[in-house]
Amino acid sequence: MNFVEPIRDRKKIAQIKNQLRGQQQYRDLLLLVVGINTALRISDLLQLRISHFIDEHKRIRQWFWIKEQKRNKRHEVVINQSVREALEEYLAAYPGIADNFENFVFYNTKMNDYSKPIKRGQAWKFIVSICNDVGLRGDYGTHSLGKTWGYHARMQGVDLALIMHKLNHESIAYTKRCLGITDDELGAVAKRLNL
């Protein structure tokens, strides 16, 4: 398995979003936005249904719970402003999707088959392609979505233990490796601190 990178540059994230909007690829836009704002694994993202996002009165929810496939743990998913905006665009572009709460959110738009989600490989191809399109160099894939959340949380000063918990990792060491934190980087922080 290749080690993939987070999308570190916020301008590149904005560029990806703008490109997807320009190409009217609202499903892919929502996949990206939900992925980088929730830190869900691709296996969990692809299983999301309309009922996760829309309540019985056809209003967008504030949050929802899922049971993660890999670790079988409960995960609270907050629908923040970025997700809400992408979801509103998605619902406007695919008005029939909300007619059945059991429809998969990330369905095959070419076949208009709401009863099956896209495959993991299709999501991977999308992430790799869109990262290349905006000039990102390096290895990117479906894990880049959660890593992007972790990277930006870390850059905003979120405690590593909280990031570990959100990413559902077993250890801080794994989270450090996942986010690319090196012992040299930690040593540099210790030298600068000088309390």
Contacts in CASP RR format, 6 or more apart in sequence:
PFRMAT RR
TARGET T0000
AUTHOR 0000-0000-0000
METHOD contacts of the structure
MODEL  1
MNFVEPIRDRKKIAQIKNQLRGQQQYRDLLLLVVGINTALRISDLLQLRI
SHFIDEHKRIRQWFWIKEQKRNKRHEVVINQSVREALEEYLAAYPGIADN
FENFVFYNTKMNDYSKPIKRGQAWKFIVSICNDVGLRGDYGTHSLGKTWG
YHARMQGVDLALIMHKLNHESIAYTKRCLGITDDELGAVAKRLNL
2 139 0 8 1.000
3 139 0 8 1.000
4 139 0 8 1.000
4 140 0 8 1.000
4 141 0 8 1.000
4 142 0 8 1.000
4 143 0 8 1.000
4 144 0 8 1.000
4 147 0 8 1.000
5 138 0 8 1.000
5 139 0 8 1.000
5 140 0 8 1.000
5 144 0 8 1.000
5 147 0 8 1.000
6 144 0 8 1.000
6 146 0 8 1.000
6 147 0 8 1.000
6 148 0 8 1.000
6 150 0 8 1.000
6 151 0 8 1.000
6 152 0 8 1.000
6 179 0 8 1.000
7 13 0 8 1.000
7 16 0 8 1.000
7 36 0 8 1.000
7 131 0 8 1.000
7 136 0 8 1.000
7 140 0 8 1.000
7 144 0 8 1.000
7 148 0 8 1.000
7 151 0 8 1.000
8 148 0 8 1.000
8 151 0 8 1.000
9 136 0 8 1.000
10 152 0 8 1.000
12 134 0 8 1.000
12 135 0 8 1.000
12 136 0 8 1.000
13 36 0 8 1.000
13 148 0 8 1.000
15 134 0 8 1.000
16 32 0 8 1.000
16 130 0 8 1.000
16 131 0 8 1.000
16 133 0 8 1.000
16 134 0 8 1.000
17 29 0 8 1.000
17 32 0 8 1.000
17 33 0 8 1.000
17 86 0 8 1.000
19 130 0 8 1.000
19 133 0 8 1.000
19 134 0 8 1.000
20 26 0 8 1.000
20 28 0 8 1.000
20 29 0 8 1.000
20 32 0 8 1.000
20 130 0 8 1.000
21 29 0 8 1.000
21 89 0 8 1.000
24 93 0 8 1.000
26 86 0 8 1.000
26 89 0 8 1.000
26 90 0 8 1.000
26 92 0 8 1.000
26 93 0 8 1.000
26 94 0 8 1.000
27 90 0 8 1.000
27 94 0 8 1.000
27 105 0 8 1.000
27 106 0 8 1.000
27 107 0 8 1.000
27 109 0 8 1.000
28 126 0 8 1.000
28 130 0 8 1.000
29 86 0 8 1.000
29 89 0 8 1.000
29 90 0 8 1.000
30 83 0 8 1.000
30 86 0 8 1.000
30 87 0 8 1.000
30 89 0 8 1.000
30 90 0 8 1.000
30 105 0 8 1.000
30 106 0 8 1.000
31 45 0 8 1.000
31 106 0 8 1.000
31 123 0 8 1.000
31 126 0 8 1.000
32 127 0 8 1.000
32 130 0 8 1.000
32 145 0 8 1.000
33 82 0 8 1.000
33 83 0 8 1.000
33 85 0 8 1.000
33 86 0 8 1.000
34 40 0 8 1.000
34 45 0 8 1.000
34 48 0 8 1.000
34 83 0 8 1.000
34 86 0 8 1.000
35 45 0 8 1.000
35 145 0 8 1.000
35 146 0 8 1.000
35 148 0 8 1.000
35 149 0 8 1.000
36 145 0 8 1.000
36 146 0 8 1.000
36 148 0 8 1.000
36 149 0 8 1.000
36 152 0 8 1.000
37 80 0 8 1.000
37 82 0 8 1.000
37 83 0 8 1.000
37 149 0 8 1.000
38 45 0 8 1.000
38 77 0 8 1.000
38 78 0 8 1.000
38 83 0 8 1.000
38 149 0 8 1.000
39 145 0 8 1.000
39 146 0 8 1.000
39 149 0 8 1.000
39 150 0 8 1.000
39 166 0 8 1.000
39 167 0 8 1.000
40 66 0 8 1.000
40 68 0 8 1.000
40 75 0 8 1.000
40 77 0 8 1.000
40 145 0 8 1.000
40 146 0 8 1.000
41 68 0 8 1.000
41 69 0 8 1.000
41 70 0 8 1.000
41 143 0 8 1.000
41 146 0 8 1.000
42 120 0 8 1.000
42 123 0 8 1.000
42 124 0 8 1.000
42 142 0 8 1.000
42 143 0 8 1.000
42 145 0 8 1.000
43 69 0 8 1.000
43 70 0 8 1.000
43 120 0 8 1.000
44 66 0 8 1.000
44 68 0 8 1.000
44 69 0 8 1.000
44 70 0 8 1.000
44 75 0 8 1.000
45 106 0 8 1.000
45 123 0 8 1.000
45 145 0 8 1.000
46 104 0 8 1.000
46 106 0 8 1.000
46 117 0 8 1.000
46 118 0 8 1.000
46 119 0 8 1.000
46 120 0 8 1.000
46 123 0 8 1.000
47 66 0 8 1.000
47 69 0 8 1.000
47 104 0 8 1.000
47 117 0 8 1.000
48 66 0 8 1.000
48 104 0 8 1.000
48 105 0 8 1.000
48 106 0 8 1.000
49 101 0 8 1.000
49 102 0 8 1.000
49 103 0 8 1.000
49 104 0 8 1.000
49 105 0 8 1.000
50 97 0 8 1.000
50 98 0 8 1.000
50 100 0 8 1.000
50 101 0 8 1.000
50 102 0 8 1.000
50 103 0 8 1.000
50 104 0 8 1.000
50 105 0 8 1.000
51 101 0 8 1.000
51 102 0 8 1.000
52 61 0 8 1.000
52 64 0 8 1.000
52 66 0 8 1.000
52 77 0 8 1.000
52 105 0 8 1.000
53 60 0 8 1.000
53 61 0 8 1.000
53 64 0 8 1.000
53 79 0 8 1.000
53 87 0 8 1.000
53 105 0 8 1.000
54 60 0 8 1.000
54 61 0 8 1.000
54 98 0 8 1.000
54 101 0 8 1.000
55 61 0 8 1.000
56 101 0 8 1.000
58 98 0 8 1.000
60 79 0 8 1.000
60 84 0 8 1.000
60 87 0 8 1.000
60 88 0 8 1.000
61 79 0 8 1.000
62 78 0 8 1.000
62 79 0 8 1.000
63 76 0 8 1.000
63 77 0 8 1.000
63 78 0 8 1.000
63 79 0 8 1.000
64 76 0 8 1.000
64 77 0 8 1.000
64 79 0 8 1.000
65 74 0 8 1.000
65 75 0 8 1.000
65 76 0 8 1.000
65 77 0 8 1.000
66 74 0 8 1.000
66 75 0 8 1.000
66 77 0 8 1.000
67 73 0 8 1.000
67 74 0 8 1.000
67 75 0 8 1.000
68 74 0 8 1.000
68 75 0 8 1.000
68 168 0 8 1.000
70 168 0 8 1.000
71 168 0 8 1.000
73 168 0 8 1.000
75 168 0 8 1.000
79 87 0 8 1.000
90 97 0 8 1.000
90 105 0 8 1.000
91 97 0 8 1.000
91 98 0 8 1.000
94 109 0 8 1.000
97 103 0 8 1.000
97 105 0 8 1.000
97 107 0 8 1.000
97 114 0 8 1.000
100 114 0 8 1.000
103 114 0 8 1.000
103 115 0 8 1.000
104 114 0 8 1.000
104 115 0 8 1.000
104 116 0 8 1.000
104 117 0 8 1.000
105 117 0 8 1.000
106 117 0 8 1.000
106 118 0 8 1.000
106 123 0 8 1.000
107 113 0 8 1.000
107 114 0 8 1.000
107 115 0 8 1.000
107 116 0 8 1.000
107 117 0 8 1.000
107 118 0 8 1.000
108 116 0 8 1.000
108 118 0 8 1.000
120 142 0 8 1.000
121 142 0 8 1.000
123 142 0 8 1.000
124 141 0 8 1.000
124 142 0 8 1.000
127 140 0 8 1.000
127 141 0 8 1.000
127 142 0 8 1.000
127 144 0 8 1.000
127 145 0 8 1.000
128 140 0 8 1.000
128 141 0 8 1.000
131 138 0 8 1.000
131 140 0 8 1.000
131 141 0 8 1.000
131 144 0 8 1.000
146 167 0 8 1.000
147 178 0 8 1.000
147 179 0 8 1.000
149 166 0 8 1.000
149 167 0 8 1.000
150 158 0 8 1.000
150 163 0 8 1.000
150 166 0 8 1.000
150 167 0 8 1.000
150 179 0 8 1.000
151 179 0 8 1.000
153 162 0 8 1.000
153 163 0 8 1.000
153 166 0 8 1.000
154 160 0 8 1.000
154 163 0 8 1.000
154 179 0 8 1.000
154 181 0 8 1.000
160 172 0 8 1.000
160 175 0 8 1.000
160 176 0 8 1.000
160 181 0 8 1.000
161 172 0 8 1.000
163 175 0 8 1.000
163 179 0 8 1.000
164 171 0 8 1.000
164 172 0 8 1.000
164 174 0 8 1.000
164 175 0 8 1.000
167 175 0 8 1.000
167 178 0 8 1.000
169 175 0 8 1.000
169 178 0 8 1.000
175 181 0 8 1.000
END
